[in-house]
Amino acid sequence: MRTAIGIDFGTTNSVVAALRPDGRCETLRHATGEVFRSVLCFGSAADGRPRHAAGPPAIEAYLDDPHGSRLIMSLKSYLAQRSFTETRILGRSWRLEELVALFLRELLAPFRAELDGARIVIGRPVRFVGASEDDGLGERRLRAAFAAAGMPDVEVALEPAGAGHRFAAGLDRAATVLVADFGGGTTDFSVLRFDPGPPRRVTALGHAGVGVAGDAFDYRIIDHAVSPALGKGSSYSVMGKPLPVPPGWFASFARWHLLSLMRSPRMLRDMAEVARTAEHPDRLRRLIRVIEDEAGYALYRAVSEAKATLSHAEETTLHFAHADFVLEVPISRAAFEGWIAPELTRIASALDASLADAGVTHGQIDRVFLTGGTSLVPAVRRLFEQRFGPQRIAAGGEFVSVAEGLALIAAEPS
């Protein structure tokens, strides 16, 4: 019997799982045992030659030398965007597929012996991230990256279907299940019918998704709690006429996967020019400093910690400091929920679309399975409780359920 492997290449974290002969799913981990963050770091070695690292070592390399490093985050968010084809890093042009393949090789290096000859199923979202996303392009680029990493024969399954297979492994009776998978960049829904058998059967009834999840919630925190202190909403002068500081700068600044692109010399020159006649020049200079010094990861951690705290507390304080920029902003859960109201509406619409696609009503759903870090946000949980009642809702495996479910799919007959 071929080894069954599931690979969840995520916006924020990536996970590899294998199905053991005893039927147990095991998450494969690197020697450190740490969660493998989906990041790359480029820099120069002591002899001047370029070097790179992925996952936890990439974060360590960046923190050791933030000024001399380039941290690449949220690679998955670019897959379906035609506007992104390549970028220059340390004088070399990299295509998106090459960057993803480089990351995948590092992620999978310790598990190569298990991958040889295995049946490998990888996940993809129902809808990729982006205002003008092309889902077909996203999947083609994902397959191309795996092929470049030495795996040309992978199979692709929807991520919420993977999570659903993992949840269904514990069911002892037939059920119609709504699976909600909250990633860093996307929220995906699958409606699945399970028959425990034997033989065990899984029938996909419908799917829907939206390019909104944890990163979008982080965006709202930055937009409301951080960006005003860096010049958002202020003005500058051109020939004595006041004009708003370009709001597009702050839209990019608050999105992790766009932040590194703001380091272009032209962008930084434009910001410096605007700062010369700005209403609050000190704020824009702080913005420039944060971007130039690659302080985005520290800000990312501060925002993520504040968001996580609001999942179990009514109020928290966002702490962030870099050079002369010190931020101490109290945030209440009520304010946060007001900020993310547009995203909650889009998530609710995608939920309803998944039921419509499956041809079922709320009352015909037997169980609801929530997975992914954003499922821990109280306002998200409340959305499902209001529609289905708390007794039908289960949650768990926030970071591993998709990969383990993909491994279960890989073990099924072709």
Secondary structure, DSSP 4 states (H G I P E B T S, - for coil): ---EEEEEE-SSEEEEEEE-TTS-EEEE--TT---EESEEEEEE-TTS-EEEEESHHHHHHHHH-STT-EEEE-GGGGTT-TT--EEEETTEEEEHHHHHHHHHHHHHGGGHHHHTT-EEEEEE-SS-SSTT--HHHHHHHHHHHHHHTT-TT-EEEEHHHHHHHHHHTT--S-EEEEEEEE-SS-EEEEEEEEE--SSPEEEEEEEEEES-SHHHHHHHHIIIIIGGGGTTT-EEEETTEEEE--HHHHHHHTSHHHHGGGG-HHHHHHHHHHHHTBSSHHHHHHHHHHHHTTTHHHHHHHHHHHHHHTTT-SEEEEEEEETTEEEEEEEEHHHHHHHTHHHHHHHHHHHHHHHHHHT--GGG--EEEEESGGGGSHHHHHHHHHHH-GGGEEE--TTTHHHHHHHHHHHS--
